[in-house]
């Protein structure tokens, strides 16, 4: 019986913590949502530009290595 309790207890604790988290969560208001959306869009743009410039730099390097 002790082994069953030892096996079930972590799942029960996880469920209890999950329910507590969901009850405390609230929907963001319009202003908070706009801040999050703008920050996410800026992050996407920055990561896109970084990827573009890395690709732009590696194309000539790759041509030099392969072209030799």
mmCIF file as Biopython writes it, N, C-alpha, C and O atoms, coordinates in Angstrom:
data_model
#
loop_
_atom_site.group_PDB
_atom_site.id
_atom_site.type_symbol
_atom_site.label_atom_id
_atom_site.label_alt_id
_atom_site.label_comp_id
_atom_site.label_asym_id
_atom_site.label_entity_id
_atom_site.label_seq_id
_atom_site.pdbx_PDB_ins_code
_atom_site.Cartn_x
_atom_site.Cartn_y
_atom_site.Cartn_z
_atom_site.occupancy
_atom_site.B_iso_or_equiv
_atom_site.auth_seq_id
_atom_site.auth_asym_id
_atom_site.pdbx_PDB_model_num
ATOM 1   N N  . UNK A ? 1  ? 0.829  -1.198 0.000   1.0 0.0 1  A 1 
ATOM 2   C CA . UNK A ? 1  ? 0.000  0.000  0.000   1.0 0.0 1  A 1 
ATOM 3   C C  . UNK A ? 1  ? 0.867  1.252  0.000   1.0 0.0 1  A 1 
ATOM 4   O O  . UNK A ? 1  ? 0.533  2.251  -0.637  1.0 0.0 1  A 1 
ATOM 5   N N  . UNK A ? 2  ? 1.974  1.188  0.715   1.0 0.0 2  A 1 
ATOM 6   C CA . UNK A ? 2  ? 2.870  2.345  0.803   1.0 0.0 2  A 1 
ATOM 7   C C  . UNK A ? 2  ? 3.476  2.678  -0.561  1.0 0.0 2  A 1 
ATOM 8   O O  . UNK A ? 2  ? 3.700  3.846  -0.880  1.0 0.0 2  A 1 
ATOM 9   N N  . UNK A ? 3  ? 3.739  1.645  -1.361  1.0 0.0 3  A 1 
ATOM 10  C CA . UNK A ? 3  ? 4.304  1.875  -2.686  1.0 0.0 3  A 1 
ATOM 11  C C  . UNK A ? 3  ? 3.302  2.570  -3.603  1.0 0.0 3  A 1 
ATOM 12  O O  . UNK A ? 3  ? 3.686  3.404  -4.423  1.0 0.0 3  A 1 
ATOM 13  N N  . UNK A ? 4  ? 2.038  2.235  -3.470  1.0 0.0 4  A 1 
ATOM 14  C CA . UNK A ? 4  ? 1.005  2.869  -4.294  1.0 0.0 4  A 1 
ATOM 15  C C  . UNK A ? 4  ? 0.906  4.348  -3.950  1.0 0.0 4  A 1 
ATOM 16  O O  . UNK A ? 4  ? 0.826  5.192  -4.843  1.0 0.0 4  A 1 
ATOM 17  N N  . UNK A ? 5  ? 0.911  4.664  -2.663  1.0 0.0 5  A 1 
ATOM 18  C CA . UNK A ? 5  ? 0.839  6.062  -2.228  1.0 0.0 5  A 1 
ATOM 19  C C  . UNK A ? 5  ? 2.072  6.816  -2.711  1.0 0.0 5  A 1 
ATOM 20  O O  . UNK A ? 5  ? 1.965  7.959  -3.156  1.0 0.0 5  A 1 
ATOM 21  N N  . UNK A ? 6  ? 3.231  6.190  -2.629  1.0 0.0 6  A 1 
ATOM 22  C CA . UNK A ? 6  ? 4.474  6.820  -3.078  1.0 0.0 6  A 1 
ATOM 23  C C  . UNK A ? 6  ? 4.441  7.082  -4.586  1.0 0.0 6  A 1 
ATOM 24  O O  . UNK A ? 6  ? 5.026  8.055  -5.061  1.0 0.0 6  A 1 
ATOM 25  N N  . UNK A ? 7  ? 3.759  6.216  -5.335  1.0 0.0 7  A 1 
ATOM 26  C CA . UNK A ? 7  ? 3.658  6.371  -6.782  1.0 0.0 7  A 1 
ATOM 27  C C  . UNK A ? 7  ? 2.623  7.425  -7.174  1.0 0.0 7  A 1 
ATOM 28  O O  . UNK A ? 7  ? 2.835  8.156  -8.141  1.0 0.0 7  A 1 
ATOM 29  N N  . UNK A ? 8  ? 1.516  7.518  -6.451  1.0 0.0 8  A 1 
ATOM 30  C CA . UNK A ? 8  ? 0.401  8.399  -6.801  1.0 0.0 8  A 1 
ATOM 31  C C  . UNK A ? 8  ? 0.609  9.818  -6.277  1.0 0.0 8  A 1 
ATOM 32  O O  . UNK A ? 8  ? 0.115  10.768 -6.886  1.0 0.0 8  A 1 
ATOM 33  N N  . UNK A ? 9  ? 1.314  9.985  -5.185  1.0 0.0 9  A 1 
ATOM 34  C CA . UNK A ? 9  ? 1.440  11.293 -4.525  1.0 0.0 9  A 1 
ATOM 35  C C  . UNK A ? 9  ? 2.028  12.391 -5.419  1.0 0.0 9  A 1 
ATOM 36  O O  . UNK A ? 9  ? 1.497  13.501 -5.395  1.0 0.0 9  A 1 
ATOM 37  N N  . UNK A ? 10 ? 3.091  12.161 -6.209  1.0 0.0 10 A 1 
ATOM 38  C CA . UNK A ? 10 ? 3.582  13.244 -7.086  1.0 0.0 10 A 1 
ATOM 39  C C  . UNK A ? 10 ? 2.538  13.708 -8.101  1.0 0.0 10 A 1 
ATOM 40  O O  . UNK A ? 10 ? 2.446  14.904 -8.378  1.0 0.0 10 A 1 
ATOM 41  N N  . UNK A ? 11 ? 1.764  12.802 -8.651  1.0 0.0 11 A 1 
ATOM 42  C CA . UNK A ? 11 ? 0.714  13.180 -9.594  1.0 0.0 11 A 1 
ATOM 43  C C  . UNK A ? 11 ? -0.377 13.989 -8.920  1.0 0.0 11 A 1 
ATOM 44  O O  . UNK A ? 11 ? -0.887 14.952 -9.491  1.0 0.0 11 A 1 
ATOM 45  N N  . UNK A ? 12 ? -0.733 13.601 -7.714  1.0 0.0 12 A 1 
ATOM 46  C CA . UNK A ? 12 ? -1.755 14.329 -6.965  1.0 0.0 12 A 1 
ATOM 47  C C  . UNK A ? 12 ? -1.268 15.736 -6.633  1.0 0.0 12 A 1 
ATOM 48  O O  . UNK A ? 12 ? -2.026 16.699 -6.753  1.0 0.0 12 A 1 
ATOM 49  N N  . UNK A ? 13 ? -0.014 15.860 -6.220  1.0 0.0 13 A 1 
ATOM 50  C CA . UNK A ? 13 ? 0.553  17.175 -5.901  1.0 0.0 13 A 1 
ATOM 51  C C  . UNK A ? 13 ? 0.630  18.052 -7.150  1.0 0.0 13 A 1 
ATOM 52  O O  . UNK A ? 13 ? 0.351  19.249 -7.088  1.0 0.0 13 A 1 
ATOM 53  N N  . UNK A ? 14 ? 1.007  17.459 -8.280  1.0 0.0 14 A 1 
ATOM 54  C CA . UNK A ? 14 ? 1.058  18.205 -9.537  1.0 0.0 14 A 1 
ATOM 55  C C  . UNK A ? 14 ? -0.324 18.712 -9.929  1.0 0.0 14 A 1 
ATOM 56  O O  . UNK A ? 14 ? -0.465 19.859 -10.352 1.0 0.0 14 A 1 
ATOM 57  N N  . UNK A ? 15 ? -1.342 17.871 -9.793  1.0 0.0 15 A 1 
ATOM 58  C CA . UNK A ? 15 ? -2.710 18.281 -10.122 1.0 0.0 15 A 1 
ATOM 59  C C  . UNK A ? 15 ? -3.164 19.417 -9.212  1.0 0.0 15 A 1 
ATOM 60  O O  . UNK A ? 15 ? -3.796 20.368 -9.673  1.0 0.0 15 A 1 
ATOM 61  N N  . UNK A ? 16 ? -2.847 19.324 -7.934  1.0 0.0 16 A 1 
ATOM 62  C CA . UNK A ? 16 ? -3.235 20.369 -6.987  1.0 0.0 16 A 1 
ATOM 63  C C  . UNK A ? 16 ? -2.550 21.692 -7.327  1.0 0.0 16 A 1 
ATOM 64  O O  . UNK A ? 16 ? -3.183 22.747 -7.298  1.0 0.0 16 A 1 
ATOM 65  N N  . UNK A ? 17 ? -1.258 21.635 -7.649  1.0 0.0 17 A 1 
ATOM 66  C CA . UNK A ? 17 ? -0.527 22.852 -8.033  1.0 0.0 17 A 1 
ATOM 67  C C  . UNK A ? 17 ? -1.055 23.427 -9.343  1.0 0.0 17 A 1 
ATOM 68  O O  . UNK A ? 17 ? -1.149 24.646 -9.490  1.0 0.0 17 A 1 
ATOM 69  N N  . UNK A ? 18 ? -1.399 22.565 -10.290 1.0 0.0 18 A 1 
ATOM 70  C CA . UNK A ? 18 ? -1.924 23.031 -11.578 1.0 0.0 18 A 1 
ATOM 71  C C  . UNK A ? 18 ? -3.264 23.729 -11.407 1.0 0.0 18 A 1 
ATOM 72  O O  . UNK A ? 18 ? -3.503 24.770 -12.020 1.0 0.0 18 A 1 
ATOM 73  N N  . UNK A ? 19 ? -4.133 23.172 -10.587 1.0 0.0 19 A 1 
ATOM 74  C CA . UNK A ? 19 ? -5.441 23.791 -10.336 1.0 0.0 19 A 1 
ATOM 75  C C  . UNK A ? 19 ? -5.259 25.148 -9.674  1.0 0.0 19 A 1 
ATOM 76  O O  . UNK A ? 19 ? -5.947 26.106 -10.026 1.0 0.0 19 A 1 
ATOM 77  N N  . UNK A ? 20 ? -4.343 25.240 -8.721  1.0 0.0 20 A 1 
ATOM 78  C CA . UNK A ? 20 ? -4.080 26.517 -8.052  1.0 0.0 20 A 1 
ATOM 79  C C  . UNK A ? 20 ? -3.573 27.554 -9.054  1.0 0.0 20 A 1 
ATOM 80  O O  . UNK A ? 20 ? -3.978 28.715 -8.996  1.0 0.0 20 A 1 
ATOM 81  N N  . UNK A ? 21 ? -2.698 27.153 -9.966  1.0 0.0 21 A 1 
ATOM 82  C CA . UNK A ? 21 ? -2.170 28.070 -10.977 1.0 0.0 21 A 1 
ATOM 83  C C  . UNK A ? 21 ? -3.272 28.576 -11.902 1.0 0.0 21 A 1 
ATOM 84  O O  . UNK A ? 21 ? -3.343 29.773 -12.183 1.0 0.0 21 A 1 
ATOM 85  N N  . UNK A ? 22 ? -4.124 27.683 -12.373 1.0 0.0 22 A 1 
ATOM 86  C CA . UNK A ? 22 ? -5.188 28.076 -13.299 1.0 0.0 22 A 1 
ATOM 87  C C  . UNK A ? 22 ? -6.170 29.020 -12.621 1.0 0.0 22 A 1 
ATOM 88  O O  . UNK A ? 22 ? -6.671 29.947 -13.258 1.0 0.0 22 A 1 
ATOM 89  N N  . UNK A ? 23 ? -6.451 28.805 -11.360 1.0 0.0 23 A 1 
ATOM 90  C CA . UNK A ? 23 ? -7.379 29.692 -10.647 1.0 0.0 23 A 1 
ATOM 91  C C  . UNK A ? 23 ? -6.805 31.088 -10.461 1.0 0.0 23 A 1 
ATOM 92  O O  . UNK A ? 23 ? -7.563 32.058 -10.431 1.0 0.0 23 A 1 
ATOM 93  N N  . UNK A ? 24 ? -5.485 31.220 -10.336 1.0 0.0 24 A 1 
ATOM 94  C CA . UNK A ? 24 ? -4.865 32.531 -10.133 1.0 0.0 24 A 1 
ATOM 95  C C  . UNK A ? 24 ? -4.649 33.288 -11.438 1.0 0.0 24 A 1 
ATOM 96  O O  . UNK A ? 24 ? -4.455 34.503 -11.421 1.0 0.0 24 A 1 
ATOM 97  N N  . UNK A ? 25 ? -4.680 32.591 -12.564 1.0 0.0 25 A 1 
ATOM 98  C CA . UNK A ? 25 ? -4.434 33.232 -13.858 1.0 0.0 25 A 1 
ATOM 99  C C  . UNK A ? 25 ? -5.591 34.149 -14.238 1.0 0.0 25 A 1 
ATOM 100 O O  . UNK A ? 25 ? -6.756 33.856 -13.966 1.0 0.0 25 A 1 
ATOM 101 N N  . UNK A ? 26 ? -5.244 35.259 -14.871 1.0 0.0 26 A 1 
ATOM 102 C CA . UNK A ? 26 ? -6.259 36.177 -15.374 1.0 0.0 26 A 1 
ATOM 103 C C  . UNK A ? 26 ? -5.924 36.517 -16.821 1.0 0.0 26 A 1 
ATOM 104 O O  . UNK A ? 26 ? -4.774 36.411 -17.247 1.0 0.0 26 A 1 
ATOM 105 N N  . UNK A ? 27 ? -6.937 36.923 -17.560 1.0 0.0 27 A 1 
ATOM 106 C CA . UNK A ? 27 ? -6.711 37.349 -18.937 1.0 0.0 27 A 1 
ATOM 107 C C  . UNK A ? 27 ? -6.032 38.707 -18.927 1.0 0.0 27 A 1 
ATOM 108 O O  . UNK A ? 27 ? -6.354 39.548 -18.087 1.0 0.0 27 A 1 
ATOM 109 N N  . UNK A ? 28 ? -5.102 38.938 -19.838 1.0 0.0 28 A 1 
ATOM 110 C CA . UNK A ? 28 ? -4.475 40.264 -19.899 1.0 0.0 28 A 1 
ATOM 111 C C  . UNK A ? 28 ? -5.462 41.299 -20.439 1.0 0.0 28 A 1 
ATOM 112 O O  . UNK A ? 28 ? -6.302 40.995 -21.286 1.0 0.0 28 A 1 
ATOM 113 N N  . UNK A ? 29 ? -5.343 42.521 -19.932 1.0 0.0 29 A 1 
ATOM 114 C CA . UNK A ? 29 ? -6.182 43.577 -20.488 1.0 0.0 29 A 1 
ATOM 115 C C  . UNK A ? 29 ? -5.582 44.018 -21.825 1.0 0.0 29 A 1 
ATOM 116 O O  . UNK A ? 29 ? -4.529 43.529 -22.235 1.0 0.0 29 A 1 
ATOM 117 N N  . UNK A ? 30 ? -6.258 44.936 -22.489 1.0 0.0 30 A 1 
ATOM 118 C CA . UNK A ? 30 ? -5.857 45.341 -23.840 1.0 0.0 30 A 1 
ATOM 119 C C  . UNK A ? 30 ? -4.450 45.941 -23.858 1.0 0.0 30 A 1 
ATOM 120 O O  . UNK A ? 30 ? -3.661 45.643 -24.754 1.0 0.0 30 A 1 
ATOM 121 N N  . UNK A ? 31 ? -4.136 46.780 -22.879 1.0 0.0 31 A 1 
ATOM 122 C CA . UNK A ? 31 ? -2.827 47.443 -22.835 1.0 0.0 31 A 1 
ATOM 123 C C  . UNK A ? 31 ? -1.704 46.421 -22.634 1.0 0.0 31 A 1 
ATOM 124 O O  . UNK A ? 31 ? -0.675 46.482 -23.308 1.0 0.0 31 A 1 
ATOM 125 N N  . UNK A ? 32 ? -1.904 45.489 -21.712 1.0 0.0 32 A 1 
ATOM 126 C CA . UNK A ? 32 ? -0.893 44.466 -21.456 1.0 0.0 32 A 1 
ATOM 127 C C  . UNK A ? 32 ? -0.713 43.568 -22.680 1.0 0.0 32 A 1 
ATOM 128 O O  . UNK A ? 32 ? 0.410  43.195 -23.020 1.0 0.0 32 A 1 
ATOM 129 N N  . UNK A ? 33 ? -1.815 43.225 -23.339 1.0 0.0 33 A 1 
ATOM 130 C CA . UNK A ? 33 ? -1.737 42.389 -24.533 1.0 0.0 33 A 1 
ATOM 131 C C  . UNK A ? 33 ? -0.958 43.087 -25.641 1.0 0.0 33 A 1 
ATOM 132 O O  . UNK A ? 33 ? -0.150 42.458 -26.324 1.0 0.0 33 A 1 
ATOM 133 N N  . UNK A ? 34 ? -1.197 44.386 -25.821 1.0 0.0 34 A 1 
ATOM 134 C CA . UNK A ? 34 ? -0.475 45.135 -26.850 1.0 0.0 34 A 1 
ATOM 135 C C  . UNK A ? 34 ? 1.017  45.183 -26.543 1.0 0.0 34 A 1 
ATOM 136 O O  . UNK A ? 34 ? 1.836  45.056 -27.454 1.0 0.0 34 A 1 
ATOM 137 N N  . UNK A ? 35 ? 1.386  45.364 -25.274 1.0 0.0 35 A 1 
ATOM 138 C CA . UNK A ? 35 ? 2.806  45.367 -24.901 1.0 0.0 35 A 1 
ATOM 139 C C  . UNK A ? 35 ? 3.458  44.029 -25.238 1.0 0.0 35 A 1 
ATOM 140 O O  . UNK A ? 35 ? 4.551  43.986 -25.803 1.0 0.0 35 A 1 
ATOM 141 N N  . UNK A ? 36 ? 2.786  42.948 -24.890 1.0 0.0 36 A 1 
ATOM 142 C CA . UNK A ? 36 ? 3.335  41.616 -25.161 1.0 0.0 36 A 1 
ATOM 143 C C  . UNK A ? 36 ? 3.449  41.381 -26.666 1.0 0.0 36 A 1 
ATOM 144 O O  . UNK A ? 36 ? 4.450  40.840 -27.137 1.0 0.0 36 A 1 
ATOM 145 N N  . UNK A ? 37 ? 2.428  41.787 -27.420 1.0 0.0 37 A 1 
ATOM 146 C CA . UNK A ? 37 ? 2.440  41.590 -28.872 1.0 0.0 37 A 1 
ATOM 147 C C  . UNK A ? 37 ? 3.557  42.396 -29.527 1.0 0.0 37 A 1 
ATOM 148 O O  . UNK A ? 37 ? 4.237  41.894 -30.422 1.0 0.0 37 A 1 
ATOM 149 N N  . UNK A ? 38 ? 3.751  43.634 -29.092 1.0 0.0 38 A 1 
ATOM 150 C CA . UNK A ? 38 ? 4.811  44.473 -29.663 1.0 0.0 38 A 1 
ATOM 151 C C  . UNK A ? 38 ? 6.184  43.903 -29.322 1.0 0.0 38 A 1 
ATOM 152 O O  . UNK A ? 38 ? 7.065  43.843 -30.180 1.0 0.0 38 A 1 
ATOM 153 N N  . UNK A ? 39 ? 6.369  43.483 -28.067 1.0 0.0 39 A 1 
ATOM 154 C CA . UNK A ? 39 ? 7.658  42.904 -27.673 1.0 0.0 39 A 1 
ATOM 155 C C  . UNK A ? 39 ? 7.952  41.634 -28.470 1.0 0.0 39 A 1 
ATOM 156 O O  . UNK A ? 39 ? 9.092  41.409 -28.876 1.0 0.0 39 A 1 
ATOM 157 N N  . UNK A ? 40 ? 6.943  40.814 -28.694 1.0 0.0 40 A 1 
ATOM 158 C CA . UNK A ? 40 ? 7.126  39.592 -29.476 1.0 0.0 40 A 1 
ATOM 159 C C  . UNK A ? 40 ? 7.469  39.912 -30.926 1.0 0.0 40 A 1 
ATOM 160 O O  . UNK A ? 40 ? 8.346  39.277 -31.512 1.0 0.0 40 A 1 
ATOM 161 N N  . UNK A ? 41 ? 6.783  40.892 -31.505 1.0 0.0 41 A 1 
ATOM 162 C CA . UNK A ? 41 ? 7.055  41.283 -32.894 1.0 0.0 41 A 1 
ATOM 163 C C  . UNK A ? 41 ? 8.470  41.835 -33.041 1.0 0.0 41 A 1 
ATOM 164 O O  . UNK A ? 41 ? 9.162  41.519 -34.008 1.0 0.0 41 A 1 
ATOM 165 N N  . UNK A ? 42 ? 8.900  42.654 -32.089 1.0 0.0 42 A 1 
ATOM 166 C CA . UNK A ? 42 ? 10.266 43.189 -32.132 1.0 0.0 42 A 1 
ATOM 167 C C  . UNK A ? 42 ? 11.277 42.051 -32.030 1.0 0.0 42 A 1 
ATOM 168 O O  . UNK A ? 42 ? 12.285 42.051 -32.737 1.0 0.0 42 A 1 
ATOM 169 N N  . UNK A ? 43 ? 11.015 41.084 -31.153 1.0 0.0 43 A 1 
ATOM 170 C CA . UNK A ? 43 ? 11.903 39.929 -31.024 1.0 0.0 43 A 1 
ATOM 171 C C  . UNK A ? 43 ? 11.992 39.125 -32.308 1.0 0.0 43 A 1 
ATOM 172 O O  . UNK A ? 43 ? 13.077 38.703 -32.708 1.0 0.0 43 A 1 
ATOM 173 N N  . UNK A ? 44 ? 10.845 38.910 -32.960 1.0 0.0 44 A 1 
ATOM 174 C CA . UNK A ? 44 ? 10.847 38.199 -34.240 1.0 0.0 44 A 1 
ATOM 175 C C  . UNK A ? 44 ? 11.671 38.948 -35.274 1.0 0.0 44 A 1 
ATOM 176 O O  . UNK A ? 44 ? 12.458 38.339 -35.999 1.0 0.0 44 A 1 
ATOM 177 N N  . UNK A ? 45 ? 11.501 40.258 -35.349 1.0 0.0 45 A 1 
ATOM 178 C CA . UNK A ? 45 ? 12.250 41.058 -36.328 1.0 0.0 45 A 1 
ATOM 179 C C  . UNK A ? 45 ? 13.748 41.002 -36.057 1.0 0.0 45 A 1 
ATOM 180 O O  . UNK A ? 45 ? 14.543 40.836 -36.982 1.0 0.0 45 A 1 
ATOM 181 N N  . UNK A ? 46 ? 14.133 41.139 -34.799 1.0 0.0 46 A 1 
ATOM 182 C CA . UNK A ? 46 ? 15.560 41.096 -34.452 1.0 0.0 46 A 1 
ATOM 183 C C  . UNK A ? 46 ? 16.153 39.739 -34.823 1.0 0.0 46 A 1 
ATOM 184 O O  . UNK A ? 46 ? 17.224 39.674 -35.426 1.0 0.0 46 A 1 
ATOM 185 N N  . UNK A ? 47 ? 15.462 38.656 -34.465 1.0 0.0 47 A 1 
ATOM 186 C CA . UNK A ? 47 ? 15.980 37.329 -34.792 1.0 0.0 47 A 1 
ATOM 187 C C  . UNK A ? 47 ? 16.028 37.111 -36.307 1.0 0.0 47 A 1 
ATOM 188 O O  . UNK A ? 47 ? 16.939 36.453 -36.809 1.0 0.0 47 A 1 
ATOM 189 N N  . UNK A ? 48 ? 15.059 37.656 -37.031 1.0 0.0 48 A 1 
ATOM 190 C CA . UNK A ? 48 ? 15.072 37.546 -38.488 1.0 0.0 48 A 1 
ATOM 191 C C  . UNK A ? 48 ? 16.249 38.273 -39.107 1.0 0.0 48 A 1 
ATOM 192 O O  . UNK A ? 48 ? 16.907 37.749 -40.006 1.0 0.0 48 A 1 
ATOM 193 N N  . UNK A ? 49 ? 16.519 39.494 -38.622 1.0 0.0 49 A 1 
ATOM 194 C CA . UNK A ? 49 ? 17.661 40.245 -39.141 1.0 0.0 49 A 1 
ATOM 195 C C  . UNK A ? 49 ? 18.979 39.562 -38.799 1.0 0.0 49 A 1 
ATOM 196 O O  . UNK A ? 49 ? 19.895 39.543 -39.622 1.0 0.0 49 A 1 
ATOM 197 N N  . UNK A ? 50 ? 19.088 39.006 -37.608 1.0 0.0 50 A 1 
ATOM 198 C CA . UNK A ? 50 ? 20.314 38.287 -37.245 1.0 0.0 50 A 1 
ATOM 199 C C  . UNK A ? 50 ? 20.511 37.101 -38.186 1.0 0.0 50 A 1 
ATOM 200 O O  . UNK A ? 50 ? 21.611 36.896 -38.699 1.0 0.0 50 A 1 
ATOM 201 N N  . UNK A ? 51 ? 19.464 36.325 -38.416 1.0 0.0 51 A 1 
ATOM 202 C CA . UNK A ? 51 ? 19.559 35.186 -39.329 1.0 0.0 51 A 1 
ATOM 203 C C  . UNK A ? 51 ? 19.902 35.610 -40.743 1.0 0.0 51 A 1 
ATOM 204 O O  . UNK A ? 51 ? 20.686 34.948 -41.423 1.0 0.0 51 A 1 
ATOM 205 N N  . UNK A ? 52 ? 19.310 36.726 -41.192 1.0 0.0 52 A 1 
ATOM 206 C CA . UNK A ? 52 ? 19.583 37.229 -42.535 1.0 0.0 52 A 1 
ATOM 207 C C  . UNK A ? 52 ? 21.049 37.624 -42.675 1.0 0.0 52 A 1 
ATOM 208 O O  . UNK A ? 52 ? 21.694 37.268 -43.661 1.0 0.0 52 A 1 
ATOM 209 N N  . UNK A ? 53 ? 21.581 38.358 -41.695 1.0 0.0 53 A 1 
ATOM 210 C CA . UNK A ? 53 ? 22.971 38.801 -41.790 1.0 0.0 53 A 1 
ATOM 211 C C  . UNK A ? 53 ? 23.948 37.638 -41.657 1.0 0.0 53 A 1 
ATOM 212 O O  . UNK A ? 53 ? 24.991 37.637 -42.310 1.0 0.0 53 A 1 
ATOM 213 N N  . UNK A ? 54 ? 23.635 36.663 -40.833 1.0 0.0 54 A 1 
ATOM 214 C CA . UNK A ? 54 ? 24.503 35.481 -40.742 1.0 0.0 54 A 1 
ATOM 215 C C  . UNK A ? 54 ? 24.526 34.759 -42.086 1.0 0.0 54 A 1 
ATOM 216 O O  . UNK A ? 54 ? 25.588 34.358 -42.562 1.0 0.0 54 A 1 
ATOM 217 N N  . UNK A ? 55 ? 23.363 34.597 -42.689 1.0 0.0 55 A 1 
ATOM 218 C CA . UNK A ? 55 ? 23.296 33.951 -44.007 1.0 0.0 55 A 1 
ATOM 219 C C  . UNK A ? 55 ? 24.041 34.781 -45.052 1.0 0.0 55 A 1 
ATOM 220 O O  . UNK A ? 55 ? 24.746 34.234 -45.899 1.0 0.0 55 A 1 
ATOM 221 N N  . UNK A ? 56 ? 23.881 36.102 -44.988 1.0 0.0 56 A 1 
ATOM 222 C CA . UNK A ? 56 ? 24.540 37.005 -45.926 1.0 0.0 56 A 1 
ATOM 223 C C  . UNK A ? 56 ? 26.062 36.905 -45.812 1.0 0.0 56 A 1 
ATOM 224 O O  . UNK A ? 56 ? 26.763 36.971 -46.822 1.0 0.0 56 A 1 
ATOM 225 N N  . UNK A ? 57 ? 26.565 36.750 -44.615 1.0 0.0 57 A 1 
ATOM 226 C CA . UNK A ? 57 ? 28.010 36.638 -44.399 1.0 0.0 57 A 1 
ATOM 227 C C  . UNK A ? 57 ? 28.513 35.259 -44.839 1.0 0.0 57 A 1 
ATOM 228 O O  . UNK A ? 57 ? 29.614 35.154 -45.380 1.0 0.0 57 A 1 
ATOM 229 N N  . UNK A ? 58 ? 27.731 34.207 -44.617 1.0 0.0 58 A 1 
ATOM 230 C CA . UNK A ? 58 ? 28.207 32.861 -44.921 1.0 0.0 58 A 1 
ATOM 231 C C  . UNK A ? 58 ? 28.166 32.518 -46.407 1.0 0.0 58 A 1 
ATOM 232 O O  . UNK A ? 58 ? 28.882 31.613 -46.834 1.0 0.0 58 A 1 
ATOM 233 N N  . UNK A ? 59 ? 27.367 33.197 -47.197 1.0 0.0 59 A 1 
ATOM 234 C CA . UNK A ? 59 ? 27.313 32.899 -48.636 1.0 0.0 59 A 1 
ATOM 235 C C  . UNK A ? 59 ? 28.666 33.163 -49.305 1.0 0.0 59 A 1 
ATOM 236 O O  . UNK A ? 59 ? 29.166 32.279 -50.000 1.0 0.0 59 A 1 
ATOM 237 N N  . UNK A ? 60 ? 29.287 34.350 -49.126 1.0 0.0 60 A 1 
ATOM 238 C CA . UNK A ? 60 ? 30.601 34.543 -49.757 1.0 0.0 60 A 1 
ATOM 239 C C  . UNK A ? 60 ? 31.683 33.625 -49.185 1.0 0.0 60 A 1 
ATOM 240 O O  . UNK A ? 60 ? 32.552 33.154 -49.919 1.0 0.0 60 A 1 
ATOM 241 N N  . UNK A ? 61 ? 31.631 33.376 -47.895 1.0 0.0 61 A 1 
ATOM 242 C CA . UNK A ? 61 ? 32.628 32.481 -47.291 1.0 0.0 61 A 1 
ATOM 243 C C  . UNK A ? 61 ? 32.486 31.084 -47.882 1.0 0.0 61 A 1 
ATOM 244 O O  . UNK A ? 61 ? 33.487 30.440 -48.197 1.0 0.0 61 A 1 
ATOM 245 N N  . UNK A ? 62 ? 31.269 30.618 -48.034 1.0 0.0 62 A 1 
ATOM 246 C CA . UNK A ? 62 ? 31.028 29.297 -48.606 1.0 0.0 62 A 1 
ATOM 247 C C  . UNK A ? 62 ? 31.485 29.246 -50.060 1.0 0.0 62 A 1 
ATOM 248 O O  . UNK A ? 62 ? 32.047 28.238 -50.489 1.0 0.0 62 A 1 
ATOM 249 N N  . UNK A ? 63 ? 31.256 30.308 -50.825 1.0 0.0 63 A 1 
ATOM 250 C CA . UNK A ? 63 ? 31.700 30.337 -52.219 1.0 0.0 63 A 1 
ATOM 251 C C  . UNK A ? 63 ? 33.220 30.311 -52.312 1.0 0.0 63 A 1 
ATOM 252 O O  . UNK A ? 63 ? 33.769 29.681 -53.216 1.0 0.0 63 A 1 
ATOM 253 N N  . UNK A ? 64 ? 33.908 30.981 -51.399 1.0 0.0 64 A 1 
ATOM 254 C CA . UNK A ? 64 ? 35.375 30.963 -51.402 1.0 0.0 64 A 1 
ATOM 255 C C  . UNK A ? 64 ? 35.884 29.559 -51.100 1.0 0.0 64 A 1 
ATOM 256 O O  . UNK A ? 64 ? 36.808 29.077 -51.754 1.0 0.0 64 A 1 
ATOM 257 N N  . UNK A ? 65 ? 35.287 28.907 -50.117 1.0 0.0 65 A 1 
ATOM 258 C CA . UNK A ? 65 ? 35.740 27.568 -49.719 1.0 0.0 65 A 1 
ATOM 259 C C  . UNK A ? 65 ? 35.428 26.546 -50.816 1.0 0.0 65 A 1 
ATOM 260 O O  . UNK A ? 65 ? 36.297 25.755 -51.183 1.0 0.0 65 A 1 
ATOM 261 N N  . UNK A ? 66 ? 34.221 26.553 -51.333 1.0 0.0 66 A 1 
ATOM 262 C CA . UNK A ? 66 ? 33.810 25.562 -52.328 1.0 0.0 66 A 1 
ATOM 263 C C  . UNK A ? 66 ? 34.401 25.893 -53.697 1.0 0.0 66 A 1 
ATOM 264 O O  . UNK A ? 66 ? 34.718 24.985 -54.466 1.0 0.0 66 A 1 
ATOM 265 N N  . UNK A ? 67 ? 34.551 27.174 -54.011 1.0 0.0 67 A 1 
ATOM 266 C CA . UNK A ? 67 ? 35.058 27.585 -55.316 1.0 0.0 67 A 1 
ATOM 267 C C  . UNK A ? 67 ? 36.530 27.286 -55.513 1.0 0.0 67 A 1 
ATOM 268 O O  . UNK A ? 67 ? 37.005 27.268 -56.649 1.0 0.0 67 A 1 
ATOM 269 N N  . UNK A ? 68 ? 37.260 27.053 -54.444 1.0 0.0 68 A 1 
ATOM 270 C CA . UNK A ? 68 ? 38.707 26.828 -54.574 1.0 0.0 68 A 1 
ATOM 271 C C  . UNK A ? 68 ? 39.030 25.515 -55.188 1.0 0.0 68 A 1 
ATOM 272 O O  . UNK A ? 68 ? 40.204 25.187 -55.361 1.0 0.0 68 A 1 
#
